Amino acid sequence: MYAEFDETLITGNDMIDAQHKELIEKINKLLQSCEDRSDKIGAIKMLDYLADYTDFHFGAEEKLQEEIGYPGLAEHKKKHEELRQVVKELSEMLHEEEGPTDAFVERVNENVTNWLYVHIKSFDRSVAEYKYMRENGGML
């Protein structure tokens, strides 16, 4: 199952939305690399690539939140750290296996894709709404 960026994931912030689209593309590239169960090196490279982009994206989001004085920044950072930990655990799992297993793919879908969907629809959308309200005098 591949991730899909649809209208339910739009936050209304162009920068955040563009980065979410890119993040979903990277998740899909990881899942594609897992289709060849014997390509451990390819899956590791794609997971590392996803981890690097995730760090970049989280850094951009957190910088935006600091700039706008977002009151939920500390909690948002904790949520970001949750995904970083999941990716670290997935990396350990992948290194221990001979290649990407069905269990690995299932964990990517459950703990990365689903986490991202929930995170965007709640935490990231609230940041975009807060930014919009600050820029428009509190009117949504």
Secondary structure, DSSP 8 states (H G I E B T S, - for coil): ------GGG--S-HHHHHHHHHHHHHHHHHHHHTTSTT-HHHHHHHHHHHHHHHHHHHHHHHHHHHHHT-TTHHHHHHHHHHHHHHHHHHHHHHHHSSS--HHHHHHHIIIIIHHHHHHIIIIIHHHHHHHHHHHTTT--
